Amino acid sequence: MQRKALKMFLHPGKEAEYKKRHDEIWPELADLLKSVGVQNYSIFLDPDNCVLFAYLEAEDLSLLDDLPQLPIMQKWWAYMADIMDTNEDNSPVSKPLEMVFHLD
């Protein structure tokens, strides 16, 4: 199993809206993520600084490489762009994190 972790950046005051939108995640987006093998996908919020920590597992992380070109992913990013830091294409500004320890 491969693991991926990253940070994203929520706009202050948008914590409840971010949670609401993810509580109501579009079924077609959840199905897409599962179809490329995403498992154990969790997002945590540090309320002190609005930093989001995302973690997921997949058998082959390279299967996620094509997701940014898919219309449903682009639509989700546009939907989320008003409450978090984004790039010009509406993708979330993110910083990959390096795994330095894992305990099975």
C-alpha positions as CSV (number, residue, x, y, z in Angstrom):
1,M,0.0,0.0,0.0
2,Q,1.3,3.5,-0.9
3,R,0.6,6.5,1.3
4,K,0.2,10.1,0.5
5,A,0.0,13.1,2.9
6,L,-0.3,16.8,2.1
7,K,-1.2,20.1,3.6
8,M,-3.9,22.5,2.2
9,F,-5.0,25.9,3.4
10,L,-8.5,26.8,4.4
11,H,-9.7,30.4,4.6
12,P,-10.3,31.5,8.2
13,G,-14.0,31.3,9.2
14,K,-14.8,28.6,6.6
15,E,-14.2,25.6,8.8
16,A,-17.9,24.7,9.2
17,E,-18.6,25.2,5.5
18,Y,-15.6,23.0,4.5
19,K,-16.9,20.2,6.8
20,K,-20.4,20.6,5.5
21,R,-19.3,20.3,1.9
22,H,-17.3,17.2,2.7
23,D,-20.1,15.7,4.7
24,E,-22.2,16.0,1.5
25,I,-19.4,14.9,-0.9
26,W,-20.9,14.2,-4.3
27,P,-21.4,10.4,-4.8
28,E,-19.8,10.5,-8.3
29,L,-16.6,12.1,-6.8
30,A,-16.4,9.5,-4.0
31,D,-17.0,6.7,-6.6
32,L,-14.2,8.2,-8.8
33,L,-11.7,8.2,-5.9
34,K,-12.6,4.6,-4.9
35,S,-12.4,3.5,-8.6
36,V,-8.7,4.5,-8.7
37,G,-8.0,2.7,-5.4
38,V,-8.2,5.5,-2.8
39,Q,-8.7,4.1,0.7
40,N,-8.5,5.5,4.2
41,Y,-8.8,9.1,2.9
42,S,-9.0,11.5,5.8
43,I,-8.6,15.2,6.2
44,F,-7.8,16.8,9.5
45,L,-8.1,20.5,10.4
46,D,-5.7,22.4,12.7
47,P,-8.1,25.1,13.9
48,D,-5.3,27.3,15.2
49,N,-4.1,28.1,11.7
50,C,-6.7,26.7,9.3
51,V,-4.2,24.2,7.9
52,L,-5.7,21.0,6.5
53,F,-3.8,17.7,6.7
54,A,-4.9,15.1,4.2
55,Y,-3.9,11.5,4.2
56,L,-4.8,8.7,1.9
57,E,-3.7,5.2,0.9
58,A,-3.8,3.5,-2.5
59,E,-2.2,0.5,-4.2
60,D,-0.8,2.7,-7.0
61,L,-0.6,6.4,-6.4
62,S,0.2,7.0,-10.1
63,L,-3.5,6.2,-10.8
64,L,-4.3,9.6,-9.3
65,D,-2.2,11.4,-11.9
66,D,-5.1,11.8,-14.4
67,L,-7.7,13.0,-11.9
68,P,-7.0,16.7,-12.4
69,Q,-8.1,16.5,-16.0
70,L,-11.5,14.9,-15.2
71,P,-14.5,17.2,-15.3
72,I,-15.9,16.1,-11.9
73,M,-12.6,16.9,-10.3
74,Q,-12.5,20.3,-11.9
75,K,-16.1,21.0,-10.9
76,W,-15.3,20.0,-7.3
77,W,-12.3,22.3,-7.2
78,A,-14.3,25.2,-8.6
79,Y,-16.9,24.5,-5.9
80,M,-14.3,24.6,-3.2
81,A,-12.3,27.6,-4.5
82,D,-14.2,30.2,-2.5
83,I,-13.2,28.7,0.9
84,M,-9.6,27.7,0.5
85,D,-6.3,28.7,-1.2
86,T,-6.2,27.6,-4.8
87,N,-4.1,27.7,-7.8
88,E,-5.1,29.4,-11.1
89,D,-6.8,26.2,-12.2
90,N,-8.8,26.1,-8.9
91,S,-6.8,23.1,-7.7
92,P,-6.1,23.5,-4.0
93,V,-2.7,24.9,-3.0
94,S,-1.1,21.9,-1.4
95,K,2.3,21.0,-0.1
96,P,3.3,17.3,-0.1
97,L,4.6,15.9,3.1
98,E,7.4,13.5,3.4
99,M,6.8,10.3,5.5
100,V,9.5,10.0,8.1
101,F,8.0,7.2,10.2
102,H,5.4,4.4,9.8
103,L,4.4,1.7,12.3
104,D,2.5,-1.3,11.1
